[in-house]
Amino acid sequence: MIQLKNSAQLAAMKDAGRITGEALLVARDMVRPGVSTYEIDMALRRHIERCGAKPAFLGYNGFPASACISINDEVIHGIPSKKRILKEGDIVKIDTGATYHGYVGDSARTIPVGHVSEEAMRLIQTTRDSFFAGIEALKVGNRLGDIGSAIDTLVRANGFSTVKRYVGHGIGTNMHEAPDVPNFGTPGRGIRLCAGMTLAIEPMVNVGTFEVKEMPDGWTVKTLDGSLSAHYENTVALTSEGVLILTEVEKGF
């Protein structure tokens, strides 16, 4: 069942979203060659806890860290490690969340490590642009398929592919709530969008095939063909006045 949020609940979600967005800024400032993904994860955790919140990912279904940190062909759910050291030319996806006063924020960014290839930068920008294309379709009275169609259309127009196996989701007092929010779809199909919906919209975009594979660690997901992948996510709320991006704390990031 989809849980529509009232103004008080949206205010609480905005607080959780702000803490989540700030944690990603902490992570961004740490991304450089020679830094381990473990160091980034611990810095995120310290910030979230200093704010009086809890890392939403830590222990979720047994996940052992406060952020999923995935490099290059890793799509999502990479496990931070002292042995994973960022190198010049990598692209790193950092996905984290905070639970504050019972509500969850969830957000992800793809960050270049030093100088990266032109293709990598175009992938990162296209993934971000596809999120905002989806937001343009997030309107009261539209359908869920309008969001996914807008995302996938922009991705394909840029020569990339949209991951289909993993999707966005509703969010609120739980990390994952109804409905699922695919990053592809048919315009005019799916459930009708209503004021009070809160969603985590998160395009995952690959340079090559959209197909992915799960690693033996039970968490990390990679592109099937070894091509680069990017990820961009925000927690958003649909209101009668428009869309609120709850996890965006700095324009342009």
N, C-alpha and C positions, 0 to 999 in steps of 0.2 A: 504494500500500500504506500502511495506517495504521501509524504508528510509535508503539508503546506505550513510555512512559518509566518507568524504574526510579527508585528513591528518590534516587540520586545525580544523575540527569539532572533530576529535578524540583527538586532543590536549586539546580542551576545555572540553571534556568528562573526560579526565584523571584528570584535575583539580577538577572537581566535584566529581570524584571517590576518589581522595586522601582525600578530606575533609570528605567524608562519611566514609572512612576507619579509619581515625583518630578519628572520633566521636565514632566509635565502640570500639576503644582502650580506650577512656575515660570511656565508659560504662563498659568494662571488669574490669578496675581497681577499679570500685565501687562495683562490685558484691561480696557481703558477707552477712552473716546472719545479720538481723536487719535493712537492708537498704530497703526503699520503692521503688517501681517501679516509683513513681512520682519523687523522687530525681534523679534517673538515667535519666529519660526523660528530666528533667530540665538541667542537666549537658550536655547532648547531644546538647540540643538546644543552650545553651550558647556557646559551642565550634563552632557549625556551624555558628552562627551569628557573632562570633568574627572573623571568616575567611572571612566575607563579603558575605556569602552565605545565603540562606533561607532554613529552614527545609522543605523538599519536601512533607512530610506527613501531616504537620500541616494545617488543613482545607481541605485536599484532600477528595473530596466527603463528606465533613463534619466531617472527623476524627478530634478528639479534641486534639491530642498530636503530638509530633515530632518523636515519635518512637512507634512501636507496640511492646509491651513487654508481652510475653506469658509464663506461668509457667506450667511445668509438662505435664498434658494431654491437655493443650491448645496448639493448633497447630500454629495458626497465629492470628494476629489482636487483641491481648489483649490490653485493654486500661489502661495506667498507672494510678495509684491511690495512694494517701497517705495511704490508708487502706491495700494495697497489700504489705506485708512485706516479704522479702525473708527469707527462713529458711534453716538451714543445711540440705543437702540432696536433695534440689530442683534442677531442671535444668531450666534455664531461657533462652528463645529465645528473642533476641533483633534485631529488623529489623528497619532500618532507612535509610534516604536518604537526599541528599543536592542538591539544585539547585544553580548553579553558572554560571553566564554569559549565562543564558538561557538553560543550559544543566543539566541533572539529573544524579546523582549516586544513586544506590540502593544496599544495602548489608545487610546480616543478619548472626548472629552467635548464637550458643547454648553454654551456659557457665554453668559449674557446680558450685553450691553454696556449698563451703566447700567440705567435703567428701561425695561422692555420691555412689550409688550402682555400682557394676561391670556391670550390665546390662545397666544402664544409660550411663556409659562411653563408652561401646561398641556401643550403639545407636548413641551417639554423633560422635564417630570416623567413624562409617559406613556412616553416613549422609555426613560428610566431604569427605570421600573417594569416595562416589558416585558422588559428584560434580566433582571431578577430573577425574573420569571415563568418565563422560559426556564431559569434556573438551578434553579428548583424541580423542573423536569422532567429535569434532568441527574442521573440515578441509574443505578447499575449495573443492567443488565437491561432498562432502558427502551430505546426506539428513537429514532433521530435525529428522526423526524417529531414526536415528543412535544415536543421543544424548540421547533421552529418553530411548531407549533400553539399552544402556550402563549403565545408572543410575539404571534402574529397575532391570537389571540382577544382578548387584552387591548387591543391597539391598536385593533381594530375596535369594541370595546365603548366606547371613548372617542371614536369618531367620526373617527378618522384612518385612514390607509392605510399598509401596509407595502411598502417597496420590494422588488421581486421579482428585478430584473435583477442585483443585486449581493448577495452573501451572505457569511456568515462562513466560517471555514476552520480546518483543522488547522494547528498551528504547532509548531515545535521548533528544529531546526538550520537550517531554512528558514522564511522568512516565511509562505509558503503551502504547506501539506502537505494530504494527504487526511485527513479527508473535507471536502467542501463542507458548510457548515452554513446552510441556508436559514432565513430568518426567518418562514417559513410552512411548513405541512405537514399531514400526516394522522396523528393519534395511532395508535400501534402499527405504523407503517410505517417503512421505512428500516433502516439497519444497527443492530445491537444495540450499546448503549453499554457500554464495558468500562473497568475500572480501568486507569490508565496513559494514558488519552487526554488530550491537551492541545489545547484549542480556543480560537480567538478568536471569541467570540460577539458580534455587533455589529448590533443592530437599527438600521435606517435608516427613519425614519417621516416621512410627509408629511402636511400639513394637507389637501391636495386629493388628486388622483389619485396612484396608485402609479407611474405611468409617468414615465420620465426621458428626458433627452436629453444627448448628449455634445457638448461645445463644440469649436470648431475647434482649440483648443490641444492636443487629443489627450488631455487629462487630466480637466479639470473636468467634473463631471456635475451637471446642474440638474434640478429638477422640470419636467415638461413644461408644466404650467399656471402656473408662476411662483409657486406657493405655498411657504410656509416648509417647511423640512425640518430634522430633528434626528437626531443620531447618538450612540450610547453603546456603548462597547466595552470589554471586558476580556479578557485572556488568563486562562484557567481550566484547572485540572487536575481530572480525576475520579479519586478514589482509593477504596479500599475503605472508608475512614472518611467519605467525603463529598467535597464540592467545595472546592477551594482557589482563591481569586481572587488570582492571582499579581501583578496590576498595581494592586491597590487598596492605597494607602498611607495614605489618610485616609478614615475612615468618613463616609458621607454625600456623598461627591464621586465 
